[in-house]
Amino acid sequence: MTATNPIHALLAEKGVLLADGATGTNLFAMGLEAGEAPELLNETSPGTIASLHQNFVDAGADIILTNSFGGTRHRLKLHHAQDRVHDLNRRAAEIARSVADNAGRKVIVAGSVGPTGELLVPLGALTYDDAVDAFAEQIEGLKAGGAEVAWIETMSAPDEIRAAAEAAIRVGLPYTYTGSFDTAGRTMMGLLPKDIHAVADGLSQAPLGVGANCGVGASDILASLLDMTEAKPEATVIVKGNCGIPEFRGSEIHYSGTPELMSDYVRLAVDAGAKIVGGCCGTSFAHLAAMRKALDAHTKAERPTVETIVQRIGPMRNKTASAGDTGEGRRERRRSRA
């Protein structure tokens, strides 16, 4: 079954799309308690979730992600909800769909699919086939509720990305996927940004877009973006970076990014070749509104170097991630030696 491409038409119209901001950190601000499953709010407090989506739409988001990041049976079993996978994911998509349908403009509903939290064989007990089945169960619910695309995100293991992609193909939804390059410039399982494109090679349907989300700080994800767009300039590349740097203040995490910093992050992301830009942890509705304004006013400029990114956004936080680990950095070193 060939899935349609809901992203292509909107990209053709707008050139670059703005995805939404943080789900978890905004829900905490809206009353979610530590240890609670956000997915359960789809049933217990649907108005809260609708308000989350509405605030992002009002801020200018072209893509909103469903409240379903931990929606596989493996994550929901931590909250004794593993038998409610289909209903919780369907409800998540229905809530987002209702907001998108009343937006007065095209807003894409993307079904958020996060990692299972389990390690695949041989490192763990989860088999590849079982992972595909678990993701398919989740994506079936998202599709039933009106999601237009499976948005596979915050992934570390290439095999888990492939399993989720294969599940989306089985269900009949187009898909995107993003990795979290938070471990010395790689994902926790060793995937490099430049290799993200090849993860789905050989599957019967290609992704609509690939890229990076979450991770460490905005500078780090922009450095990863340079590698991804250098490796495959024609690809639709996604970046959904954290709002600055996470910092502990007592027992709470705060993010250092201001609306001004996130606006500059958007400009640099577009200049570096991203086609879909959004925010991850810490990105509020106010941040996203500033990002929308920056995107609308920006004309694509010269491709930045890592040095430019660091000067404008701040230092990179991955311990061994540096200009020397990227193609841009290698060219800079060659120029400096010339």
C-alpha angles and dihedrals in degrees: 000000000000113000120217122241111240092174099055098067094047091047089051089054099042107022094217127035129213116223121199130265136246122335102185101042092046092048089052088054088050094053109280110147124224110267094024120122110242089208091066089063088070086076104024099042111013091158090063091053092045089052090051091054094041092053090053092047090049088051089056107264116165092191127038123192121221121243092252107100092128094036102125121104089248094060096036093053087071085068096037090251101112090118092058100059097119096044096046093048093043090051091048090055094044092055093049090043092054091053094045093048091056096046096098090230137053112292118172118224109216120191108229112226115183130183120289093237089235129109117238124232128308093029093039143005101268113103122215092244092051090050091052090050092049093049092045090053090054096043092049088061093047092050092048089055095052107268111157099200137020106239105203107194149170091023127164107177121065091213091056091050089051091048092053091045091050089050092053090050091050091051093045102246124128112237147205128195137201133187129213108235096195103131113078091316094313135084116267088263093052104261114151121218093241090057096053093095095061097053093092096040112137096023116126092245128036123225121263089226142349134198147107138307139175109359118130120311137342093261092055095051091048089053088052088049091057090056093047095050093043090053093051113007094180095056125107099245124195128205122183105169133185118262098260120299124338112238130184115232104183106309095336130086118228128184122227098212119115124200087255092054092048090049090056089046088058093051092049092046092054091046089051092054106264116152097188119040128180143140132262131188114011096012107135131192089262091053091051093049089054090048090052091052092048093048094050092050097043127102113198110260138183117322107261127233124225088255090057091049092051092048093052104033104025139255125329115249104202104104098228098022108109142134086279091066096058137068089241090054093049090053091048091053092049090051092048091052094048 
